[in-house]
Amino acid sequence: MSVGHRHNTGAKPPAVVESPSRIAVLMYHRVDDAKSDGESRYAVEPERFAAHMHALAQAGYRAIRIDDLTGWLEGRLPGLPEKSFVLTFDDGFLGVHDHAWPILRELNWPFTVFLVSDLIGKTDEWTRKENPGRMGHPLMSVDHIGAMQANGVSFHSHTRHHASLTSLDDETLADELAGSRKILGEVLGIPAHFLAYPYGHVDERVEKAVRAAGYQAAFSTQPGFNRADVNPFRIRRLDVYGTDTAAALVRKIKLGSNEGGLSPILRYYWNRALAKLGRKAA
């Protein structure tokens, strides 16, 4: 993607090791102001998003491409920075183009957007219950997507209609998956190889259908780190909330937890201390 003006984070160059032992994937949704308290969970204000990114950079983390992650999982790409992570945005909200992209372009960090193929250029239908005006939020248009793609941003599938896949019959399930790949292939000019499960809903039947539709990997909402033995169709992601401070996000990515408070880090060091003493934590 275009380098542009690089922000001076003061961070040391990333250390490349033989193979990192684990890689985190961050999951954002909207980067915009929340219109209600109910929206604050998944709407990260632009100023806070900038603070998130700069805090990660100063802590030594570096974003890698989604293809680098899958290459690492397949054993084809061992030489990655020790503190590598993958940055993803679900749904394709316009705020990612307007607010997140300029910040990430400044940092020269790659990222991926999972698009709801049948709603490109429209408004979402799933956040209305949290919006006082019962209005959806604008989603990126083909022009927005094209401008970002031309600068190295990658786009993949979030189904045709943001469907809860586990609730669909076999025929509709196959259409949501294969239909989205077909539409995105026409929009992007290249195949969409990866899927993010809407709402994180996945079971064995859905996973089998995703494989049959030709996807190479799929991303869940299950928190935790991804190690070399992770199921590539259940890749874990850490949920980033609009209420997360920059310090909380750094704790999340350090511990592989959706909790950004101090309790997880205290438990982490307590368990390490117990392990050194040869005891198992309760």
C-alpha positions as CSV (number, residue, x, y, z in Angstrom):
1,M,0.0,0.0,0.0
2,S,1.1,3.6,-0.5
3,V,3.7,4.7,2.1
4,G,2.8,8.4,2.3
5,H,4.2,10.3,5.3
6,R,5.3,7.8,7.9
7,H,4.5,8.7,11.5
8,N,7.5,8.7,13.8
9,T,6.4,6.4,16.6
10,G,9.8,6.1,18.3
11,A,9.5,2.4,18.1
12,K,12.4,0.1,17.5
13,P,12.6,-1.8,14.2
14,P,10.7,-5.1,14.5
15,A,12.8,-8.1,15.3
16,V,12.5,-10.9,12.7
17,V,12.8,-14.3,14.3
18,E,12.9,-17.8,12.9
19,S,9.2,-18.2,13.6
20,P,6.9,-16.4,16.0
21,S,5.1,-18.7,18.4
22,R,1.7,-17.0,18.1
23,I,0.0,-14.3,16.2
24,A,-3.0,-12.2,17.2
25,V,-5.7,-10.9,14.9
26,L,-7.6,-7.8,15.9
27,M,-11.3,-7.3,14.9
28,Y,-12.7,-3.8,14.5
29,H,-16.1,-2.8,13.1
30,R,-17.0,0.9,12.9
31,V,-14.4,3.6,13.2
32,D,-16.7,6.6,13.8
33,D,-18.5,8.4,16.6
34,A,-21.1,6.3,18.5
35,K,-24.7,7.7,18.3
36,S,-25.8,6.0,21.5
37,D,-24.4,4.1,24.5
38,G,-25.5,0.9,22.8
39,E,-23.2,1.6,19.8
40,S,-20.1,2.3,21.9
41,R,-19.2,-1.4,22.0
42,Y,-18.5,-1.6,18.3
43,A,-17.9,2.1,17.3
44,V,-14.4,3.3,18.0
45,E,-14.0,7.0,17.8
46,P,-11.3,8.1,15.2
47,E,-9.1,9.8,17.9
48,R,-9.2,6.6,20.0
49,F,-8.4,4.5,17.0
50,A,-5.4,6.6,16.2
51,A,-4.3,6.2,19.9
52,H,-4.8,2.5,19.6
53,M,-2.5,2.2,16.5
54,H,0.2,4.5,17.8
55,A,0.3,2.6,21.2
56,L,0.7,-0.7,19.4
57,A,3.5,0.7,17.3
58,Q,5.3,2.1,20.3
59,A,5.0,-1.2,22.0
60,G,6.8,-2.9,19.1
61,Y,3.9,-4.4,17.3
62,R,3.6,-4.4,13.5
63,A,0.7,-5.3,11.3
64,I,1.2,-8.0,8.7
65,R,-0.9,-8.9,5.6
66,I,-3.6,-11.5,6.0
67,D,-1.8,-13.6,3.4
68,D,1.3,-13.6,5.7
69,L,-0.8,-15.1,8.5
70,T,-2.1,-17.9,6.4
71,G,1.3,-18.5,4.9
72,W,2.7,-18.7,8.4
73,L,0.0,-21.2,9.4
74,E,0.9,-23.3,6.4
75,G,4.6,-23.2,7.3
76,R,5.5,-21.3,4.1
77,L,6.5,-18.0,5.8
78,P,8.4,-18.5,9.0
79,G,10.4,-15.2,9.0
80,L,8.0,-12.7,10.5
81,P,8.4,-9.9,13.1
82,E,8.2,-11.3,16.6
83,K,5.2,-9.0,17.5
84,S,3.3,-9.5,14.3
85,F,-0.5,-9.1,14.3
86,V,-3.3,-8.9,11.7
87,L,-5.7,-6.0,11.5
88,T,-9.3,-6.8,10.3
89,F,-12.5,-4.8,10.0
90,D,-15.9,-6.5,9.6
91,D,-18.8,-5.2,7.5
92,G,-17.1,-2.5,5.4
93,F,-18.4,0.6,7.1
94,L,-17.6,3.9,5.4
95,G,-15.8,5.2,8.5
96,V,-13.0,2.7,7.8
97,H,-12.3,4.5,4.6
98,D,-12.8,8.0,6.0
99,H,-11.1,7.6,9.4
100,A,-9.1,4.4,9.8
101,W,-7.4,4.3,6.4
102,P,-5.6,7.6,6.6
103,I,-4.1,6.6,10.0
104,L,-3.0,3.2,8.7
105,R,-1.6,4.7,5.5
106,E,0.5,7.0,7.6
107,L,1.9,4.0,9.5
108,N,2.2,2.0,6.3
109,W,0.3,-0.9,7.9
110,P,-1.7,-3.4,5.8
111,F,-5.2,-4.4,6.8
112,T,-8.2,-6.4,5.6
113,V,-11.9,-5.5,5.3
114,F,-14.6,-8.2,5.2
115,L,-17.4,-7.0,3.0
116,V,-21.1,-7.8,2.9
117,S,-21.3,-8.2,-0.8
118,D,-25.0,-7.4,-1.5
119,L,-24.9,-4.3,0.6
120,I,-21.9,-2.5,-0.9
121,G,-22.7,1.2,-1.2
122,K,-25.8,0.8,1.0
123,T,-26.5,0.9,4.7
124,D,-26.2,-1.9,7.2
125,E,-29.3,-3.6,8.6
126,W,-27.9,-5.2,11.8
127,T,-27.1,-2.1,14.0
128,R,-30.5,-0.4,13.7
129,K,-31.7,-1.7,17.1
130,E,-28.8,0.1,18.8
131,N,-29.4,3.3,16.9
132,P,-31.9,5.8,18.4
133,G,-33.1,6.8,14.9
134,R,-33.3,3.2,13.8
135,M,-31.1,4.2,10.8
136,G,-28.4,2.0,9.4
137,H,-24.8,3.2,8.9
138,P,-23.3,3.8,5.5
139,L,-21.2,1.1,3.9
140,M,-18.3,1.6,1.5
141,S,-19.1,2.0,-2.2
142,V,-17.4,0.3,-5.1
143,D,-15.4,3.6,-5.7
144,H,-14.2,3.6,-2.0
145,I,-13.2,-0.1,-2.3
146,G,-11.4,0.5,-5.6
147,A,-9.4,3.4,-4.2
148,M,-8.3,1.4,-1.2
149,Q,-7.6,-1.7,-3.1
150,A,-5.3,0.2,-5.5
151,N,-3.3,1.2,-2.4
152,G,-2.8,-2.3,-1.1
153,V,-5.9,-2.8,1.2
154,S,-7.3,-6.3,0.9
155,F,-11.0,-7.2,0.8
156,H,-12.7,-10.5,1.5
157,S,-16.1,-11.9,2.3
158,H,-18.6,-11.4,5.2
159,T,-21.3,-13.3,3.2
160,R,-24.0,-11.7,1.0
161,H,-26.3,-10.3,3.6
162,H,-24.5,-10.6,7.0
163,A,-26.4,-13.8,7.6
164,S,-26.3,-16.0,10.7
165,L,-24.9,-19.0,8.8
166,T,-25.8,-21.6,11.4
167,S,-29.5,-20.7,11.1
168,L,-29.7,-21.2,7.3
169,D,-30.8,-24.3,5.3
170,D,-28.1,-25.9,3.2
171,E,-29.2,-24.2,-0.1
172,T,-29.3,-20.7,1.4
173,L,-26.0,-21.3,3.2
174,A,-24.3,-22.3,0.0
175,D,-25.7,-19.2,-1.8
176,E,-24.5,-16.8,1.0
177,L,-21.0,-18.2,0.7
178,A,-20.5,-18.9,-3.0
179,G,-22.6,-15.9,-4.0
180,S,-20.5,-13.5,-2.0
181,R,-17.3,-14.9,-3.5
182,K,-18.8,-14.5,-7.0
183,I,-19.9,-10.9,-6.5
184,L,-16.7,-9.8,-4.8
185,G,-14.7,-11.4,-7.6
186,E,-16.5,-9.2,-10.0
187,V,-16.0,-6.1,-7.9
188,L,-12.4,-6.7,-6.9
189,G,-11.2,-8.4,-10.1
190,I,-9.5,-11.1,-8.0
191,P,-10.8,-14.0,-5.9
192,A,-12.0,-13.4,-2.3
193,H,-10.2,-16.3,-0.5
194,F,-11.1,-15.6,3.1
195,L,-14.3,-15.3,5.1
196,A,-15.3,-13.8,8.4
197,Y,-18.3,-15.4,10.0
198,P,-21.1,-12.9,10.8
199,Y,-21.7,-12.9,14.5
200,G,-19.1,-15.5,14.8
201,H,-21.7,-18.2,14.2
202,V,-20.1,-21.4,12.9
203,D,-20.5,-25.1,13.4
204,E,-19.2,-28.2,11.7
205,R,-21.9,-28.0,8.9
206,V,-21.0,-24.4,8.2
207,E,-17.3,-25.0,8.2
208,K,-17.8,-27.8,5.7
209,A,-19.9,-25.5,3.5
210,V,-17.2,-22.8,3.7
211,R,-14.6,-25.2,2.5
212,A,-16.8,-26.4,-0.3
213,A,-17.4,-22.9,-1.5
214,G,-13.7,-22.5,-2.1
215,Y,-12.5,-20.4,0.8
216,Q,-8.9,-21.0,2.0
217,A,-9.4,-19.8,5.6
218,A,-12.1,-18.3,7.8
219,F,-12.1,-16.0,10.8
220,S,-14.1,-16.5,13.9
221,T,-14.9,-14.3,16.9
222,Q,-13.3,-16.8,19.4
223,P,-10.7,-14.9,21.3
224,G,-7.1,-16.0,21.8
225,F,-3.8,-16.3,20.0
226,N,-3.3,-18.2,16.8
227,R,-0.6,-20.8,16.9
228,A,0.7,-23.0,14.2
229,D,-1.8,-25.8,14.9
230,V,-5.0,-23.6,14.8
231,N,-7.8,-24.7,12.5
232,P,-7.5,-22.4,9.5
233,F,-11.3,-22.2,9.3
234,R,-11.6,-21.2,13.0
235,I,-8.9,-18.5,13.1
236,R,-9.2,-16.6,16.4
237,R,-9.6,-12.8,16.7
238,L,-9.6,-10.3,19.6
239,D,-12.6,-8.0,19.8
240,V,-11.7,-4.3,20.0
241,Y,-14.4,-2.2,21.8
242,G,-15.1,1.5,21.5
243,T,-14.5,1.7,25.3
244,D,-11.0,0.2,25.1
245,T,-8.2,2.6,26.0
246,A,-4.9,2.4,24.2
247,A,-3.4,0.7,27.3
248,A,-6.2,-1.8,27.5
249,L,-5.7,-2.7,23.8
250,V,-2.0,-3.3,24.4
251,R,-2.9,-5.6,27.3
252,K,-5.4,-7.5,25.1
253,I,-2.9,-8.2,22.4
254,K,-0.2,-9.1,24.9
255,L,-2.4,-11.6,26.7
256,G,-4.6,-12.8,23.8
257,S,-7.7,-11.9,25.7
258,N,-10.9,-9.8,25.1
259,E,-10.5,-8.4,28.6
260,G,-8.5,-5.2,28.6
261,G,-8.5,-4.6,32.4
262,L,-5.8,-5.4,34.9
263,S,-7.3,-8.6,36.1
264,P,-6.2,-10.8,33.1
265,I,-2.6,-9.5,33.4
266,L,-2.5,-10.2,37.1
267,R,-3.8,-13.7,36.5
268,Y,-1.2,-14.2,33.8
269,Y,1.7,-13.3,36.1
270,W,0.2,-15.3,39.0
271,N,-0.1,-18.4,36.8
272,R,3.4,-18.0,35.6
273,A,4.7,-17.7,39.2
274,L,2.7,-20.8,40.2
275,A,4.1,-22.7,37.1
276,K,7.6,-21.9,38.2
277,L,6.8,-23.4,41.6
278,G,5.5,-26.5,40.0
279,R,1.9,-25.9,41.0
280,K,-1.2,-25.6,38.8
281,A,-3.4,-22.6,39.2
282,A,-7.0,-23.3,40.3
